[in-house]
Structures are given as C-alpha cells and as structure tokens.
Amino acid sequence: MKIAIIGGGIGGMTLALSLHDAGLHDVDVYESDARVRELGVGINVQPHAVRELTELGLQDQLAAVAIPTAELAYYSTHGQRIWGEPRGLAAGYRWPQFSIHRGELVLILYRAVIERLGEDRVHTGYHLSAFGQAGSRMWADFIDRASGEANGRIEADLLIGCDGVHSVVRQSLYPDEGPPKWNGVTMWRGITRGKPFLAGRTMIMAGHFARRVVAYPISRQMEERGEALLNWVSELKTAGDQPMPRQDWQHKATIEDAVRPFEKFKFDFLDVPAMIRSADAVYQYPMVDRDPLPTWNGFEMGRGAVTLLGDAAHPMYPVGSNGASQAILDARVLARELATQSTVEEAVTAYDAERRPATAAVVAANRKVGPEQCMQIVEKRAPHGFTNLDDIISMQELEEISRAYKLTAGFDPATLNSRASHSVRRSVEPSVKPEN
Ligand SMILES: Cc1cc2nc3c(=O)[nH]c(=O)nc-3n(C[C@H](O)[C@H](O)[C@H](O)COP(=O)(O)OP(=O)(O)OC[C@H]3O[C@@H](n4cnc5c(N)ncnc54)[C@H](O)[C@@H]3O)c2cc1C
C-alpha cells in the first residue's frame, strides 16, 4: 500500500515514523518548503505525546536538547501566585513533559525519517495544489511554490493532509469553510537568552486571556551552563471575533509592539518587559482556530482515500499547550488502525471515530480558556489583587480546573500511565489492502 503524507511538520513526520514502525514502509512525505528548517519558537510536548515519541525510540534525542518541564504556575496580572502544579515525571507520569524549540523537534523527527525510511522518501519543494480520485487510487499534483512551476503528479492508495492550519487538503474537502477564525488576540512570540527563574524548569503564565504572558526555558545546553533560553509569548486581545487574513509563522513584528501592553509585568521572579526587549527577534501571529468538522473521512464524503491530521484537522487555540501533542496522537492512532484493520476505509473510519471527537473536545475546552480559567476567575473577582487567595478562589475549584482539562485532553496521569500502547510492531507488511 502506497501512502502519501502531505506536509512534513510535526504531524506528518510522526506519521511517517509511526507507519514505518507499524510495518507500512511504502510511505512518502511531500513538504511544501524547499528544505526542512528549524523554524518557529518553543512548544511543549505533553507526557501523552512524549510517550508516543518514546515508543518510537526518540526519548534520548529529545532529552538531550529539551527541558523536562517540572512545574507549571499561574500568576495574576500583579504577579501574585494563583496555582502551581508539578508536571511530567514530577507529577507521577511515566514520561516527561518536554519544552523544546519547535525547529529542533522537527529536525529530530526528520533525521529519524531519513534514517529509517530513506532520504528519497522526503520530497521537499512539493506543494500540493490539487488532488482527486483515479479509479481505486488517489492522485495528487504538486507545484514548486518558489518558482510556481508544476512539479508533477503522484498516485497513492491513501492521501493524508498534514498540511497545517491553511491546509489545501481541508480546503478542497470543505471549499466553503473560509479562513481560520480569529478571536481578536494577537500573539507575539520570541526567544531570549536569560537566567533561570523560579524552580528553573518552570513554565509560567501571568495575566488573563485578554492580556497574558507565557514563559519557559527550552534549552538543555543553556541550562547546563547555568543560563536559560527563554521562550515567551505575549498576547493581547485587540479586536472582536472575526475572520483573519492569512499570516504565516515567520511574520516579524517590532519588539515595542510586543512589550508595550506588558510594561507593568515586572515581577520579583521575572522582569517580563526586560525579557521581551532582549529577544533576538519577535514574530507576530493571530490566535486562530477552526470549528470542528463533521468528518475527516474522504470515503464518507465521496472523495475516496483521503483524510486529515494535526492542525489541518483540528487547529486549536494554544492555551493548554496541546496542538503538537494532539497531532502526534493522531499520527499514532492512524498508523495503528492502518496496520490492524483489513481495509483502508475501515482504518480511516476507525481513526475518524476515535480522534475527531477527542480533538473537538480539546478545541472546545481551549475556547473556554482550558486550564487557564483560574487566571480568568482571579482577574474577574480580584482585578486589583488579593490579600488572601482563599477568599477569591478555593483550592477545590483550582484542583478541579486542572483535573478536568487533563481528562479532556487525554493526559490525566492515571489513565495515561495505565492505557494500552498504540504501537503495532510487525516484521512483515500487514494485511491491510487498498480499496478495490
Ligand atoms: C513554520 C512553523 C512554525 C511554527 N512555530 C510554532 C511555534 O513557534 N510555536 C508553536 O506552538 N507552534 C508553532 N507552529 C505550529 C505547531 O508546530 C503545530 O500547531 C503543531 O505542531 C501541529 O503540527 P502539524 O504537523 O499538524 O502542522 P504544522 O506544524 O503547521 O506543519 C504543516 C506542514 O505542512 C507544510 N505544508 C503546508 N501546506 C502544504 C502543501 N500544500 N503541500 C505540502 N506541504 C504543505 C508546511 O510547510 C508544514 O511543514 C509552527 C508551525 C509552522 C509550520
């Protein structure tokens, strides 16, 4: 069975590795960019996704560069601590949580794909322009986006759109959907060389949904030198909910735009304005998501063997640090189903039935600010600060907010530690057959 993965981001690369691991070796990745580069700033990979990457044999490589996050803490606009909880191994998970540069994560995955599947399986400079059915198979046309020249047509038994928030595959399946939905929040992202703060491996959030800062260290090498490579995001709600014109992850902004709304965020544990002012570069991006879809199953839509994965399937607000983790889970479940069901249609149907509702719940939870509800509540009840936190929000309420989000997003420690693995190891090509 020939499988074409459209998009070589975190979802696409993890899918290639997972399929290979499950015994499906005829897999090609088509990536729009001319080469796989270390783009982006920091992201979090939660224990449910680190488990999957560990089962793919990548934990040592991740641990060599990433920070195993040990604590997550929420603060008010005034820098008063609202809630802190252990994360990763410190929280009793069998797998760590990693804070890592997105580019380094993509490179680890890419190198593993090259090593295991072969260099000729990753086709860079291949931007999908159209696809369709040809009898029982699928075809896909590509262009070189830099030159605009056609790059040829391929055929495959299954096409998987891992092509991100502006997915061409999704647009073709849902032509009337329009652009992603912007909630009016502008995010500025950057990386600053600084000093460790609080417990060193702490991720903090301060403020509330309309004016929020997130900061955490992402480099093991810097930590070993007693320093910290701080990934930060500053966010400000500047408009109402509306469609957002296309903008890409490399859109640069001025440092002053990012720092202006946060001049008062000078806390005793972190001087936020100073951190932002010392960044190498600042990138600006609107906070967008999309409504959950009624199906990701091309068979059900009369479009044949095509489906969606990762941000192409379920872009979500980055409030619970789950976008990349959910893409990794999608990849593992789809590979498992393709290796164990008897037809591609059955596999895509089972994948859709499991992952679509699960990720729709995370999209919905993130719209209600997910685990960060505690910051909203404190801002609403005590906008000028508090003397005694218990008078503002009870410990029980705080615990429930944290517990409920983990259950929704699939990383409640007890469930994750005890659930069966998604790994399917086969020495021979599994029996799954292309459609007739
Ligand atoms: C350049 C970049 C930087 C990012 N930086 C951050 C960050 O700093 N912090 C953060 O939290 N999240 C970041 N993200 C998003 C984050 O990586 C994703 O939310 C998450 O990992 C989901 O991964 P994905 O593979 O589904 O989508 P993505 O990571 O978006 O990957 C999609 C891939 O598909 C490729 N592609 C797009 N269209 C086509 C096409 N028509 N044909 C072929 N290939 C196509 C893209 O070039 C990309 O490599 C970034 C994404 C990108 C693409």
The ligand as an ORCA input file, in Angstrom:
! r2SCAN-3c Opt
* xyz 0 1
  C       6.922     27.224     10.311
  C       6.109     26.888     11.516
  C       6.463     27.409     12.742
  C       5.679     27.140     13.873
  N       6.076     27.649     15.048
  C       5.390     27.361     16.147
  C       5.847     27.863     17.379
  O       6.818     28.573     17.418
  N       5.138     27.532     18.499
  C       4.034     26.731     18.444
  O       3.420     26.454     19.480
  N       3.586     26.222     17.289
  C       4.250     26.517     16.141
  N       3.833     26.001     14.959
  C       2.621     25.155     14.930
  C       2.848     23.824     15.507
  O       4.041     23.294     15.026
  C       1.621     22.995     15.111
  O       0.485     23.524     15.756
  C       1.639     21.592     15.515
  O       2.886     21.086     15.653
  C       0.777     20.761     14.575
  O       1.604     20.226     13.598
  P       1.159     19.893     12.142
  O       2.208     18.999     11.603
  O      -0.247     19.453     12.100
  O       1.166     21.290     11.377
  P       2.369     22.243     11.030
  O       3.402     22.224     12.076
  O       1.766     23.538     10.665
  O       3.028     21.581      9.732
  C       2.434     21.626      8.458
  C       3.475     21.348      7.404
  O       2.825     21.236      6.133
  C       3.526     22.001      5.176
  N       2.558     22.396      4.157
  C       1.617     23.358      4.215
  N       0.883     23.385      3.099
  C       1.365     22.411      2.284
  C       1.011     21.926      0.998
  N       0.002     22.470      0.306
  N       1.729     20.908      0.444
  C       2.740     20.336      1.153
  N       3.126     20.758      2.380
  C       2.428     21.757      2.950
  C       4.115     23.143      5.982
  O       5.236     23.744      5.332
  C       4.489     22.461      7.273
  O       5.781     21.913      7.241
  C       4.533     26.284     13.786
  C       4.185     25.759     12.541
  C       4.950     26.036     11.406
  C       4.591     25.450     10.062
*
